[in-house]
């Protein structure tokens, strides 16, 4: 007996253009997470000083979470019939997260993290808008990741406020 399936939603033939747009957005999100992992690894290793310890520890924890986000984006790209790109397709964009001139410049790192998280929040909000009513699976996944990114930004905004309050930022 031959079974037939009726594809609806993101897998329907009518949605192929939307699916390609979503794959492109997910691919950008994937690269954002990979680049953030590289930058957080550098910052969590390079920062020096007593005051840097909490920032280093927070970034070290965030590396695992951001890598997990990249894995989720990669899996979803594949599920949507996209191809997860290799390293030759990578192009760095986070100049604000490059190591500071002085390894005790914690504020530079904090501001870079806030900027990276803000960029992720903006991009993931765009994915949520594009997937609304079309791809609830991707939308639900990105909503959960968005919550993580908002939490990261809020934490680092608190770190920055402390430095500003003490006149060190």
C-alpha positions as a Markdown table, in Angstrom:
| # | Residue | x | y | z |
|---|---|---|---|---|
| 1 | Unk | 0.0 | 0.0 | 0.0 |
| 2 | Unk | 1.4 | 3.3 | -1.0 |
| 3 | Unk | 1.1 | 6.2 | 1.5 |
| 4 | Unk | 0.7 | 9.7 | 0.4 |
| 5 | Unk | 1.6 | 12.7 | 2.5 |
| 6 | Unk | 0.2 | 16.2 | 2.2 |
| 7 | Unk | 2.9 | 18.6 | 3.2 |
| 8 | Unk | 1.7 | 21.8 | 4.8 |
| 9 | Unk | 3.4 | 24.7 | 6.4 |
| 10 | Unk | 7.1 | 25.2 | 6.0 |
| 11 | Unk | 7.5 | 22.0 | 4.0 |
| 12 | Unk | 4.8 | 22.7 | 1.4 |
| 13 | Unk | 5.9 | 23.5 | -2.2 |
| 14 | Unk | 4.4 | 26.9 | -1.8 |
| 15 | Unk | 6.7 | 27.7 | 1.1 |
| 16 | Unk | 10.0 | 26.9 | -0.6 |
| 17 | Unk | 10.9 | 30.6 | -0.9 |
| 18 | Unk | 10.1 | 31.2 | 2.7 |
| 19 | Unk | 12.0 | 28.1 | 3.8 |
| 20 | Unk | 15.1 | 29.3 | 1.9 |
| 21 | Unk | 14.8 | 32.7 | 3.6 |
| 22 | Unk | 14.5 | 31.0 | 7.0 |
| 23 | Unk | 17.5 | 28.8 | 6.3 |
| 24 | Unk | 19.5 | 32.0 | 5.4 |
| 25 | Unk | 18.4 | 33.6 | 8.6 |
| 26 | Unk | 19.3 | 30.5 | 10.6 |
| 27 | Unk | 22.7 | 30.3 | 8.9 |
| 28 | Unk | 23.5 | 33.9 | 9.9 |
| 29 | Unk | 22.4 | 33.0 | 13.5 |
| 30 | Unk | 24.6 | 29.9 | 13.4 |
| 31 | Unk | 27.6 | 32.0 | 12.4 |
| 32 | Unk | 26.8 | 34.7 | 15.1 |
| 33 | Unk | 26.8 | 32.0 | 17.7 |
| 34 | Unk | 30.1 | 30.4 | 16.4 |
| 35 | Unk | 31.8 | 33.8 | 16.4 |
| 36 | Unk | 30.5 | 34.6 | 19.8 |
| 37 | Unk | 32.0 | 31.3 | 21.1 |
| 38 | Unk | 35.4 | 32.2 | 19.7 |
| 39 | Unk | 35.3 | 35.7 | 21.2 |
| 40 | Unk | 34.0 | 34.6 | 24.6 |
| 41 | Unk | 36.7 | 31.9 | 24.7 |
| 42 | Unk | 39.4 | 34.5 | 24.0 |
| 43 | Unk | 38.0 | 36.9 | 26.6 |
| 44 | Unk | 37.5 | 34.3 | 29.2 |
| 45 | Unk | 41.1 | 33.3 | 28.8 |
| 46 | Unk | 42.8 | 36.7 | 28.2 |
| 47 | Unk | 41.3 | 38.9 | 30.9 |
| 48 | Unk | 43.6 | 39.6 | 33.9 |
| 49 | Unk | 43.0 | 41.0 | 37.3 |
| 50 | Unk | 41.0 | 40.4 | 40.4 |
| 51 | Unk | 38.0 | 42.2 | 39.0 |
| 52 | Unk | 38.0 | 40.1 | 35.9 |
| 53 | Unk | 37.4 | 36.8 | 37.6 |
| 54 | Unk | 33.6 | 37.0 | 37.7 |
| 55 | Unk | 33.4 | 38.1 | 34.1 |
| 56 | Unk | 35.8 | 35.3 | 33.0 |
| 57 | Unk | 33.7 | 32.7 | 34.9 |
| 58 | Unk | 30.4 | 34.1 | 33.4 |
| 59 | Unk | 31.9 | 34.0 | 29.9 |
| 60 | Unk | 33.2 | 30.5 | 30.4 |
| 61 | Unk | 29.6 | 29.3 | 31.3 |
| 62 | Unk | 28.2 | 31.2 | 28.3 |
| 63 | Unk | 30.5 | 29.5 | 25.9 |
| 64 | Unk | 28.7 | 26.2 | 26.4 |
| 65 | Unk | 25.3 | 27.7 | 26.1 |
| 66 | Unk | 26.2 | 29.6 | 22.9 |
| 67 | Unk | 27.7 | 26.5 | 21.4 |
| 68 | Unk | 24.5 | 24.7 | 22.2 |
| 69 | Unk | 22.6 | 27.4 | 20.4 |
| 70 | Unk | 24.8 | 27.0 | 17.3 |
| 71 | Unk | 24.1 | 23.2 | 17.4 |
| 72 | Unk | 20.4 | 23.9 | 17.5 |
| 73 | Unk | 20.6 | 26.3 | 14.6 |
| 74 | Unk | 22.7 | 23.7 | 12.6 |
| 75 | Unk | 20.2 | 20.9 | 13.3 |
| 76 | Unk | 17.3 | 23.1 | 12.2 |
| 77 | Unk | 19.1 | 24.2 | 9.0 |
| 78 | Unk | 19.5 | 20.5 | 8.2 |
| 79 | Unk | 15.9 | 19.7 | 9.0 |
| 80 | Unk | 14.7 | 22.5 | 6.6 |
| 81 | Unk | 16.8 | 20.9 | 3.8 |
| 82 | Unk | 19.6 | 23.4 | 4.1 |
| 83 | Unk | 23.3 | 22.7 | 4.3 |
| 84 | Unk | 25.2 | 23.8 | 7.4 |
| 85 | Unk | 28.2 | 25.7 | 6.1 |
| 86 | Unk | 31.9 | 24.8 | 6.7 |
| 87 | Unk | 34.6 | 27.2 | 7.9 |
| 88 | Unk | 35.4 | 28.6 | 4.5 |
| 89 | Unk | 32.0 | 30.4 | 4.5 |
| 90 | Unk | 32.8 | 32.1 | 7.8 |
| 91 | Unk | 33.3 | 35.9 | 7.8 |
| 92 | Unk | 34.0 | 37.6 | 11.1 |
| 93 | Unk | 31.7 | 40.5 | 12.0 |
| 94 | Unk | 32.1 | 41.1 | 15.7 |
| 95 | Unk | 35.0 | 43.6 | 15.7 |
| 96 | Unk | 33.6 | 44.9 | 19.1 |
| 97 | Unk | 34.5 | 41.6 | 20.7 |
| 98 | Unk | 38.1 | 41.5 | 19.7 |
| 99 | Unk | 40.5 | 41.3 | 22.7 |
| 100 | Unk | 41.2 | 44.7 | 24.3 |
| 101 | Unk | 44.6 | 46.4 | 24.0 |
| 102 | Unk | 45.1 | 45.9 | 27.8 |
| 103 | Unk | 44.1 | 42.5 | 29.3 |
| 104 | Unk | 42.7 | 44.3 | 32.4 |
| 105 | Unk | 40.2 | 46.3 | 30.3 |
| 106 | Unk | 37.1 | 44.4 | 31.6 |
| 107 | Unk | 34.7 | 47.2 | 30.6 |
| 108 | Unk | 35.7 | 46.8 | 26.9 |
| 109 | Unk | 34.7 | 43.1 | 27.1 |
| 110 | Unk | 31.5 | 43.8 | 29.0 |
| 111 | Unk | 30.5 | 46.4 | 26.4 |
| 112 | Unk | 31.4 | 44.0 | 23.6 |
| 113 | Unk | 29.2 | 41.2 | 25.2 |
| 114 | Unk | 26.3 | 43.6 | 25.5 |
| 115 | Unk | 26.6 | 44.6 | 21.8 |
| 116 | Unk | 26.8 | 40.9 | 20.7 |
| 117 | Unk | 23.8 | 39.9 | 22.8 |
| 118 | Unk | 21.9 | 42.9 | 21.5 |
| 119 | Unk | 22.7 | 41.9 | 17.9 |
| 120 | Unk | 21.5 | 38.4 | 18.6 |
| 121 | Unk | 18.3 | 39.6 | 20.2 |
| 122 | Unk | 17.6 | 41.8 | 17.1 |
| 123 | Unk | 18.4 | 39.0 | 14.6 |
| 124 | Unk | 16.4 | 36.4 | 16.5 |
| 125 | Unk | 13.4 | 38.7 | 16.8 |
| 126 | Unk | 13.5 | 39.0 | 13.0 |
| 127 | Unk | 13.5 | 35.2 | 12.7 |
| 128 | Unk | 10.5 | 35.0 | 15.0 |
| 129 | Unk | 8.7 | 37.5 | 12.8 |
| 130 | Unk | 9.5 | 35.7 | 9.6 |
| 131 | Unk | 8.5 | 32.3 | 11.0 |
| 132 | Unk | 5.2 | 33.5 | 12.5 |
| 133 | Unk | 2.3 | 31.5 | 11.2 |
| 134 | Unk | 4.7 | 29.6 | 8.8 |
| 135 | Unk | 7.2 | 27.6 | 10.8 |
| 136 | Unk | 6.2 | 27.2 | 14.5 |
| 137 | Unk | 9.0 | 24.7 | 15.2 |
| 138 | Unk | 11.7 | 27.1 | 14.3 |
| 139 | Unk | 9.8 | 29.9 | 16.0 |
| 140 | Unk | 9.5 | 28.0 | 19.3 |
| 141 | Unk | 13.2 | 27.1 | 19.2 |
| 142 | Unk | 14.3 | 30.7 | 18.5 |
| 143 | Unk | 12.0 | 32.1 | 21.2 |
| 144 | Unk | 13.7 | 29.8 | 23.8 |
| 145 | Unk | 17.2 | 30.9 | 22.5 |
| 146 | Unk | 16.1 | 34.6 | 22.5 |
| 147 | Unk | 15.2 | 34.2 | 26.2 |
| 148 | Unk | 18.8 | 33.0 | 26.9 |
| 149 | Unk | 20.3 | 35.9 | 25.0 |
| 150 | Unk | 18.1 | 38.4 | 26.9 |
| 151 | Unk | 19.3 | 36.9 | 30.2 |
| 152 | Unk | 22.9 | 37.2 | 29.1 |
| 153 | Unk | 22.5 | 40.8 | 28.1 |
| 154 | Unk | 20.8 | 41.7 | 31.4 |
| 155 | Unk | 23.6 | 40.1 | 33.4 |
| 156 | Unk | 26.3 | 42.0 | 31.6 |
| 157 | Unk | 24.3 | 45.3 | 31.7 |
| 158 | Unk | 24.4 | 44.8 | 35.5 |
| 159 | Unk | 28.1 | 44.3 | 35.4 |
| 160 | Unk | 28.5 | 47.5 | 33.4 |
| 161 | Unk | 26.2 | 49.5 | 35.8 |
| 162 | Unk | 28.5 | 48.4 | 38.7 |
| 163 | Unk | 31.6 | 49.7 | 36.9 |
| 164 | Unk | 29.8 | 52.9 | 36.0 |
| 165 | Unk | 28.6 | 53.4 | 39.6 |
| 166 | Unk | 32.2 | 53.0 | 40.8 |
| 167 | Unk | 33.4 | 55.5 | 38.1 |
| 168 | Unk | 35.4 | 52.8 | 36.3 |
| 169 | Unk | 33.5 | 52.9 | 33.0 |
